[in-house]
């Protein structure tokens, strides 16, 4: 196979970068009580450390849409990795919560390239018959990185301090960059240059918009649970922070199988994407209700695993779905659009979750999660088959 197109090697390099990026993304969730005490802040303010990440990621995607279709995506990934490593170090050594948040904002902005551009690269090197599988396997780097953070975050924090956790993500990311350059020697970009008129039409295209909003609901649900379940388990179920982190890590861990599994199922049903997305939401809603009433820590852990699998079943499919619906020359733009919508949902989840918990109750938090699931069903049913 030509060195220019070694899909599995490319996937491995992009996977390492995606895992490191996502480990940093969710790292604060597993240690909220610890750094909240260090900086003397409340739950809602602590939740901003996760929401801020998605805010800058979403904003950075706007110029990223055009750049990805016009510039070599490998160079964008390299630049993103350098900035990301610097942001991780700044987060680890921050002496005030303001500096901590600014570093998180900078790190989040690199997602336009470390996540979206890498997804674009993977989608371009895999053949059509394995496109959903390859893209879904890359998207599985998200739960891998997040599971590492949730599982080992409290362990590292207890052993050597919570700041050490933020030195690990750049190591994973830096490993992936030379692997990508080794596997692909020619530039990766769209062969056609998108005009501003096409760019505007893409933003208004109802089909892409519906799929993107459905993706926003999926990611909001995922971040809702991934951000606040360790705190819920300690406060409501009375388990230790380490045990809560281990139970919460089952949600992203389930995505290691569920995300590529959704892509595999989609490829096996004649490349249909919508049934997988609808099934994801339909399965998730009753599981969310079950988590809200469970009292056993063992049952909680099992439900976290099942809910994580159901929510993430569709996440890898969204990227393939919009690629197939995109106009010629706008694949990168459409990928960035679905990513921006996803980051919007992810942005809302931690902050809204913190506000609902702090000002109303955990029950209100679960009601909102169920409403997100129902909205996702409606949006998925409104989307056409690819």
WOCOR-V22677 format. One record per residue. N is the residue number from 0. RES is the residue in one small letter. PHI is phi in degrees with one decimal (999 if undefined). D_FIRST is the distance of its C-alpha to the first C-alpha in Angstrom with 2 decimals. Layout:
n:N res:RES phi:PHI d_first:D_FIRST
n:N res:RES phi:PHI d_first:D_FIRST
This chain:
n:0 res:x phi:999 d_first:0.00
n:1 res:x phi:-60.5 d_first:3.80
n:2 res:x phi:-62.0 d_first:6.45
n:3 res:x phi:-69.7 d_first:8.31
n:4 res:x phi:-140.1 d_first:7.04
n:5 res:x phi:-104.1 d_first:6.59
n:6 res:x phi:-59.1 d_first:9.47
n:7 res:x phi:-74.1 d_first:10.98
n:8 res:x phi:-70.2 d_first:11.24
n:9 res:x phi:-58.1 d_first:12.61
n:10 res:x phi:-58.2 d_first:14.87
n:11 res:x phi:-63.2 d_first:16.20
n:12 res:x phi:-63.4 d_first:17.18
n:13 res:x phi:-66.4 d_first:18.78
n:14 res:x phi:-63.0 d_first:20.37
n:15 res:x phi:-59.2 d_first:22.10
n:16 res:x phi:-66.1 d_first:23.52
n:17 res:x phi:-64.7 d_first:24.66
n:18 res:x phi:-67.0 d_first:26.33
n:19 res:x phi:-62.9 d_first:28.17
n:20 res:x phi:-61.4 d_first:29.31
n:21 res:x phi:-75.6 d_first:30.65
n:22 res:x phi:-64.5 d_first:32.33
n:23 res:x phi:-66.0 d_first:34.30
n:24 res:x phi:-53.3 d_first:34.94
n:25 res:x phi:-99.9 d_first:36.89
n:26 res:x phi:-50.1 d_first:38.13
n:27 res:x phi:-62.4 d_first:41.73
n:28 res:x phi:-61.4 d_first:42.18
n:29 res:x phi:-78.7 d_first:42.37
n:30 res:x phi:-130.1 d_first:44.93
n:31 res:x phi:-52.7 d_first:47.02
n:32 res:x phi:-59.5 d_first:50.34
n:33 res:x phi:-76.1 d_first:49.64
n:34 res:x phi:-78.7 d_first:48.71
n:35 res:x phi:-64.7 d_first:51.20
n:36 res:x phi:-69.2 d_first:53.86
n:37 res:x phi:-60.9 d_first:52.72
n:38 res:x phi:-95.0 d_first:52.94
n:39 res:x phi:57.5 d_first:55.84
n:40 res:x phi:-127.7 d_first:54.34
n:41 res:x phi:-92.7 d_first:54.57
n:42 res:x phi:-62.1 d_first:51.95
n:43 res:x phi:-61.2 d_first:51.51
n:44 res:x phi:-67.7 d_first:51.01
n:45 res:x phi:-63.4 d_first:48.55
n:46 res:x phi:-61.9 d_first:46.53
n:47 res:x phi:-63.8 d_first:46.19
n:48 res:x phi:-65.1 d_first:43.90
n:49 res:x phi:-89.5 d_first:41.26
n:50 res:x phi:-62.8 d_first:42.26
n:51 res:x phi:-60.0 d_first:42.21
n:52 res:x phi:-58.6 d_first:38.55
n:53 res:x phi:-72.7 d_first:37.77
n:54 res:x phi:-60.5 d_first:40.26
n:55 res:x phi:-69.2 d_first:38.51
n:56 res:x phi:-61.7 d_first:35.06
n:57 res:x phi:-62.8 d_first:36.40
n:58 res:x phi:-65.5 d_first:38.10
n:59 res:x phi:-64.8 d_first:35.10
n:60 res:x phi:-67.0 d_first:33.04
n:61 res:x phi:-61.7 d_first:35.35
n:62 res:x phi:-67.9 d_first:34.30
n:63 res:x phi:-60.9 d_first:30.78
n:64 res:x phi:-53.8 d_first:30.51
n:65 res:x phi:-75.1 d_first:30.85
n:66 res:x phi:-62.9 d_first:29.02
n:67 res:x phi:-62.8 d_first:25.78
n:68 res:x phi:-83.0 d_first:25.71
n:69 res:x phi:-119.2 d_first:26.55
n:70 res:x phi:-119.4 d_first:25.00
n:71 res:x phi:-63.3 d_first:21.64
n:72 res:x phi:-63.6 d_first:21.29
n:73 res:x phi:-63.4 d_first:19.77
n:74 res:x phi:-68.0 d_first:23.07
n:75 res:x phi:-64.0 d_first:25.09
n:76 res:x phi:-64.7 d_first:23.57
n:77 res:x phi:-60.9 d_first:24.34
n:78 res:x phi:-61.2 d_first:27.88
n:79 res:x phi:-61.8 d_first:28.37
n:80 res:x phi:-65.6 d_first:27.48
n:81 res:x phi:-65.0 d_first:30.06
n:82 res:x phi:-64.9 d_first:32.78
n:83 res:x phi:-60.0 d_first:32.04
n:84 res:x phi:-60.3 d_first:32.52
n:85 res:x phi:-64.5 d_first:35.80
n:86 res:x phi:-65.6 d_first:37.00
n:87 res:x phi:-62.7 d_first:36.43
n:88 res:x phi:-63.6 d_first:38.49
n:89 res:x phi:-62.2 d_first:41.18
n:90 res:x phi:-63.7 d_first:41.41
n:91 res:x phi:-65.8 d_first:41.89
n:92 res:x phi:-102.4 d_first:44.72
n:93 res:x phi:-57.8 d_first:46.44
n:94 res:x phi:-101.4 d_first:50.20
n:95 res:x phi:-139.7 d_first:51.07
n:96 res:x phi:-68.1 d_first:49.73
n:97 res:x phi:-62.4 d_first:49.56
n:98 res:x phi:-64.2 d_first:47.17
n:99 res:x phi:-56.6 d_first:45.19
n:100 res:x phi:-66.1 d_first:44.86
n:101 res:x phi:-62.3 d_first:43.94
n:102 res:x phi:-62.8 d_first:41.13
n:103 res:x phi:-64.8 d_first:39.90
n:104 res:x phi:-62.6 d_first:40.07
n:105 res:x phi:-64.3 d_first:37.95
n:106 res:x phi:-62.8 d_first:35.35
n:107 res:x phi:-63.9 d_first:35.24
n:108 res:x phi:-62.2 d_first:34.63
n:109 res:x phi:-70.5 d_first:31.26
n:110 res:x phi:-61.3 d_first:30.06
n:111 res:x phi:-58.0 d_first:29.52
n:112 res:x phi:-112.9 d_first:26.42
n:113 res:x phi:-69.4 d_first:25.61
n:114 res:x phi:-109.5 d_first:25.69
n:115 res:x phi:-66.7 d_first:25.60
n:116 res:x phi:-65.6 d_first:23.12
n:117 res:x phi:-64.5 d_first:20.73
n:118 res:x phi:-61.6 d_first:21.22
n:119 res:x phi:-64.8 d_first:20.45
n:120 res:x phi:-61.1 d_first:17.19
n:121 res:x phi:-61.4 d_first:16.03
n:122 res:x phi:-66.6 d_first:17.34
n:123 res:x phi:-94.5 d_first:15.33
n:124 res:x phi:-100.8 d_first:11.78
n:125 res:x phi:-91.0 d_first:12.38
n:126 res:x phi:-67.4 d_first:12.82
n:127 res:x phi:-57.6 d_first:16.55
n:128 res:x phi:-69.2 d_first:16.95
n:129 res:x phi:-122.8 d_first:16.07
n:130 res:x phi:-63.6 d_first:17.42
n:131 res:x phi:-65.1 d_first:20.68
n:132 res:x phi:-64.9 d_first:19.33
n:133 res:x phi:-62.8 d_first:16.84
n:134 res:x phi:-66.0 d_first:19.61
n:135 res:x phi:-66.6 d_first:22.22
n:136 res:x phi:-65.1 d_first:20.46
n:137 res:x phi:-63.5 d_first:20.48
n:138 res:x phi:-62.5 d_first:24.09
n:139 res:x phi:-66.4 d_first:24.88
n:140 res:x phi:-63.4 d_first:24.64
n:141 res:x phi:-59.9 d_first:28.02
n:142 res:x phi:-65.7 d_first:29.97
n:143 res:x phi:-62.4 d_first:28.35
n:144 res:x phi:-62.6 d_first:29.68
n:145 res:x phi:-71.3 d_first:32.91
n:146 res:x phi:-64.9 d_first:33.52
n:147 res:x phi:-59.9 d_first:33.20
n:148 res:x phi:-65.0 d_first:35.76
n:149 res:x phi:-67.5 d_first:38.11
n:150 res:x phi:-78.2 d_first:38.07
n:151 res:x phi:-98.3 d_first:38.24
n:152 res:x phi:-55.9 d_first:40.01
n:153 res:x phi:-62.2 d_first:43.49
n:154 res:x phi:-65.2 d_first:42.81
n:155 res:x phi:-62.6 d_first:41.81
n:156 res:x phi:-61.5 d_first:44.68
n:157 res:x phi:-70.2 d_first:47.21
n:158 res:x phi:-83.8 d_first:46.02
n:159 res:x phi:-133.2 d_first:45.47
n:160 res:x phi:101.0 d_first:46.30
n:161 res:x phi:-66.7 d_first:44.56
n:162 res:x phi:-65.9 d_first:43.38
n:163 res:x phi:-60.3 d_first:40.94
n:164 res:x phi:-56.5 d_first:38.80
n:165 res:x phi:-83.2 d_first:37.71
n:166 res:x phi:-87.1 d_first:36.28
n:167 res:x phi:-79.9 d_first:33.50
n:168 res:x phi:-54.4 d_first:31.39
n:169 res:x phi:-65.1 d_first:30.44
n:170 res:x phi:-64.1 d_first:29.07
n:171 res:x phi:-61.6 d_first:26.48
n:172 res:x phi:-66.5 d_first:25.67
n:173 res:x phi:-64.2 d_first:25.35
n:174 res:x phi:-60.6 d_first:22.84
n:175 res:x phi:-74.2 d_first:20.36
n:176 res:x phi:-63.3 d_first:20.53
n:177 res:x phi:-63.9 d_first:18.85
n:178 res:x phi:-64.0 d_first:16.01
n:179 res:x phi:-61.4 d_first:15.40
n:180 res:x phi:-67.0 d_first:15.71
n:181 res:x phi:-66.8 d_first:13.34
n:182 res:x phi:-79.4 d_first:10.46
n:183 res:x phi:-129.4 d_first:11.52
n:184 res:x phi:-100.2 d_first:13.07
n:185 res:x phi:-102.4 d_first:14.32
n:186 res:x phi:-61.7 d_first:17.29
n:187 res:x phi:-120.7 d_first:17.37
n:188 res:x phi:-160.4 d_first:20.57
n:189 res:x phi:-69.3 d_first:22.14
n:190 res:x phi:-77.4 d_first:22.06
n:191 res:x phi:-114.5 d_first:25.72
n:192 res:x phi:-93.7 d_first:28.50
n:193 res:x phi:-76.0 d_first:30.71
n:194 res:x phi:-84.9 d_first:34.43
n:195 res:x phi:-64.3 d_first:37.07
n:196 res:x phi:-65.6 d_first:38.42
n:197 res:x phi:-63.4 d_first:35.13
n:198 res:x phi:-59.0 d_first:34.99
n:199 res:x phi:-65.5 d_first:38.52
n:200 res:x phi:-65.6 d_first:37.85
n:201 res:x phi:-60.7 d_first:34.94
n:202 res:x phi:-65.6 d_first:37.35
n:203 res:x phi:-100.3 d_first:39.85
n:204 res:x phi:-67.4 d_first:37.61
n:205 res:x phi:-57.8 d_first:39.29
n:206 res:x phi:-64.3 d_first:36.28
n:207 res:x phi:-62.7 d_first:34.12
n:208 res:x phi:-64.7 d_first:37.29
n:209 res:x phi:-64.2 d_first:38.04
n:210 res:x phi:-63.8 d_first:34.58
n:211 res:x phi:-64.8 d_first:34.73
n:212 res:x phi:-69.7 d_first:38.21
n:213 res:x phi:-63.2 d_first:37.22
n:214 res:x phi:-62.5 d_first:34.48
n:215 res:x phi:-59.8 d_first:37.24
n:216 res:x phi:-65.4 d_first:39.31
n:217 res:x phi:-62.2 d_first:36.56
n:218 res:x phi:-70.0 d_first:35.91
n:219 res:x phi:-63.3 d_first:39.66
n:220 res:x phi:-61.9 d_first:40.26
n:221 res:x phi:-61.0 d_first:37.55
n:222 res:x phi:-73.1 d_first:38.99
n:223 res:x phi:-53.1 d_first:42.52
n:224 res:x phi:-77.3 d_first:42.00
n:225 res:x phi:-67.0 d_first:39.65
n:226 res:x phi:-81.9 d_first:42.10
n:227 res:x phi:-112.0 d_first:45.42
n:228 res:x phi:-66.2 d_first:45.06
n:229 res:x phi:-60.1 d_first:45.51
n:230 res:x phi:-67.7 d_first:48.74
n:231 res:x phi:-60.3 d_first:49.82
n:232 res:x phi:-65.1 d_first:49.40
n:233 res:x phi:-74.1 d_first:51.47
n:234 res:x phi:-81.8 d_first:54.19
n:235 res:x phi:-98.4 d_first:54.57
n:236 res:x phi:-105.6 d_first:53.51
n:237 res:x phi:72.4 d_first:54.75
n:238 res:x phi:-96.7 d_first:51.74
n:239 res:x phi:-71.4 d_first:50.73
n:240 res:x phi:-62.9 d_first:48.24
n:241 res:x phi:-65.0 d_first:45.77
n:242 res:x phi:-67.0 d_first:46.12
n:243 res:x phi:-64.0 d_first:45.84
n:244 res:x phi:-63.6 d_first:42.62
n:245 res:x phi:-65.0 d_first:41.21
n:246 res:x phi:-66.2 d_first:42.26
n:247 res:x phi:-66.4 d_first:40.93
n:248 res:x phi:-66.6 d_first:37.53
n:249 res:x phi:-65.3 d_first:37.17
n:250 res:x phi:-66.8 d_first:36.74
n:251 res:x phi:-65.7 d_first:33.54
n:252 res:x phi:-58.2 d_first:32.44
n:253 res:x phi:-61.1 d_first:32.68
n:254 res:x phi:-68.8 d_first:30.14
n:255 res:x phi:-60.4 d_first:27.40
n:256 res:x phi:-96.8 d_first:27.63
n:257 res:x phi:-67.6 d_first:29.32
n:258 res:x phi:-65.1 d_first:26.98
n:259 res:x phi:-66.6 d_first:23.78
n:260 res:x phi:-61.9 d_first:26.24
n:261 res:x phi:-62.7 d_first:27.57
n:262 res:x phi:-66.4 d_first:24.19
n:263 res:x phi:-62.5 d_first:23.54
n:264 res:x phi:-60.8 d_first:27.04
n:265 res:x phi:-61.5 d_first:26.59
n:266 res:x phi:-65.4 d_first:23.52
n:267 res:x phi:-81.9 d_first:25.58
n:268 res:x phi:-108.2 d_first:28.59
n:269 res:x phi:62.3 d_first:27.05
n:270 res:x phi:70.8 d_first:25.61
n:271 res:x phi:-81.9 d_first:29.13
n:272 res:x phi:-104.2 d_first:29.49
n:273 res:x phi:-60.7 d_first:33.27
n:274 res:x phi:-58.7 d_first:34.32
n:275 res:x phi:-67.3 d_first:32.30
n:276 res:x phi:-66.5 d_first:33.91
n:277 res:x phi:-61.6 d_first:37.37
n:278 res:x phi:-61.0 d_first:37.04
n:279 res:x phi:-58.8 d_first:36.13
n:280 res:x phi:-71.3 d_first:39.39
n:281 res:x phi:-62.6 d_first:41.53
n:282 res:x phi:-73.8 d_first:40.63
n:283 res:x phi:-73.3 d_first:41.08
n:284 res:x phi:-56.8 d_first:44.61
n:285 res:x phi:-64.9 d_first:46.52
n:286 res:x phi:-69.2 d_first:44.67
n:287 res:x phi:-62.1 d_first:45.74
n:288 res:x phi:-61.6 d_first:49.30
n:289 res:x phi:-63.9 d_first:49.11
n:290 res:x phi:-61.8 d_first:48.03
n:291 res:x phi:-68.1 d_first:51.00
n:292 res:x phi:-115.2 d_first:53.52
n:293 res:x phi:-70.9 d_first:52.09
n:294 res:x phi:-115.5 d_first:54.17
n:295 res:x phi:-85.7 d_first:52.43
n:296 res:x phi:-66.9 d_first:49.83
n:297 res:x phi:-67.4 d_first:47.94
n:298 res:x phi:-62.8 d_first:47.95
n:299 res:x phi:-59.3 d_first:46.86
n:300 res:x phi:-63.2 d_first:43.79
n:301 res:x phi:-62.7 d_first:42.87
n:302 res:x phi:-67.0 d_first:43.37
n:303 res:x phi:-62.3 d_first:41.24
n:304 res:x phi:-64.5 d_first:38.34
n:305 res:x phi:-67.5 d_first:38.91
n:306 res:x phi:-67.1 d_first:39.51
n:307 res:x phi:-60.1 d_first:36.43
n:308 res:x phi:-67.3 d_first:34.34
n:309 res:x phi:-68.6 d_first:36.11
n:310 res:x phi:-63.5 d_first:35.98
n:311 res:x phi:-87.9 d_first:32.28
n:312 res:x phi:-56.8 d_first:31.22
n:313 res:x phi:-95.7 d_first:30.87
n:314 res:x phi:-61.3 d_first:29.65
n:315 res:x phi:-71.1 d_first:25.92
n:316 res:x phi:-71.8 d_first:26.70
n:317 res:x phi:-56.3 d_first:28.56
n:318 res:x phi:-66.9 d_first:25.56
n:319 res:x phi:-71.5 d_first:23.83
n:320 res:x phi:-56.0 d_first:27.27
n:321 res:x phi:-70.4 d_first:28.11
n:322 res:x phi:-62.6 d_first:24.73
n:323 res:x phi:-74.7 d_first:25.45
n:324 res:x phi:-90.3 d_first:29.02
n:325 res:x phi:-72.3 d_first:28.36
n:326 res:x phi:-71.5 d_first:29.31
n:327 res:x phi:-54.7 d_first:26.77
n:328 res:x phi:82.0 d_first:26.02
n:329 res:x phi:-118.4 d_first:27.64
n:330 res:x phi:-60.6 d_first:24.98
n:331 res:x phi:-60.9 d_first:25.20
n:332 res:x phi:-63.4 d_first:28.96
n:333 res:x phi:-68.4 d_first:29.18
n:334 res:x phi:-62.0 d_first:27.04
n:335 res:x phi:-66.7 d_first:29.38
n:336 res:x phi:-67.3 d_first:32.34
n:337 res:x phi:-67.6 d_first:31.59
n:338 res:x phi:-68.5 d_first:30.96
n:339 res:x phi:-63.6 d_first:34.28
n:340 res:x phi:-64.1 d_first:36.10
n:341 res:x phi:-63.7 d_first:34.65
n:342 res:x phi:-67.8 d_first:35.82
n:343 res:x phi:-63.0 d_first:39.18
n:344 res:x phi:-62.3 d_first:39.60
n:345 res:x phi:-68.6 d_first:38.54
n:346 res:x phi:-65.2 d_first:40.95
n:347 res:x phi:-69.0 d_first:43.85
n:348 res:x phi:-58.2 d_first:43.42
n:349 res:x phi:-64.4 d_first:44.29
n:350 res:x phi:-69.4 d_first:47.15
n:351 res:x phi:-64.0 d_first:48.65
n:352 res:x phi:-59.7 d_first:48.30
n:353 res:x phi:-62.8 d_first:50.20
n:354 res:x phi:-68.1 d_first:52.87
n:355 res:x phi:-62.6 d_first:53.38
n:356 res:x phi:-67.4 d_first:53.64
n:357 res:x phi:-73.6 d_first:55.91
n:358 res:x phi:-105.7 d_first:58.16
n:359 res:x phi:-122.4 d_first:58.28
n:360 res:x phi:-173.2 d_first:56.77
n:361 res:x phi:-64.6 d_first:53.75
n:362 res:x phi:-61.6 d_first:54.75
n:363 res:x phi:-62.6 d_first:54.31
n:364 res:x phi:-61.3 d_first:50.83
n:365 res:x phi:-69.1 d_first:49.91
n:366 res:x phi:-60.5 d_first:51.55
n:367 res:x phi:-62.5 d_first:49.43
n:368 res:x phi:-62.8 d_first:46.26
n:369 res:x phi:-63.1 d_first:47.35
n:370 res:x phi:-63.1 d_first:48.02
n:371 res:x phi:-62.3 d_first:44.52
n:372 res:x phi:-62.7 d_first:43.17
n:373 res:x phi:-66.0 d_first:45.46
n:374 res:x phi:-63.3 d_first:44.47
n:375 res:x phi:-63.0 d_first:40.80
n:376 res:x phi:-61.3 d_first:41.67
n:377 res:x phi:-61.3 d_first:43.49
n:378 res:x phi:-66.1 d_first:40.74
n:379 res:x phi:-66.2 d_first:38.08
n:380 res:x phi:-67.2 d_first:40.39
n:381 res:x phi:-80.2 d_first:40.99
n:382 res:x phi:-87.8 d_first:37.30
n:383 res:x phi:-82.9 d_first:35.94
n:384 res:x phi:-71.4 d_first:33.15
n:385 res:x phi:-76.0 d_first:29.89
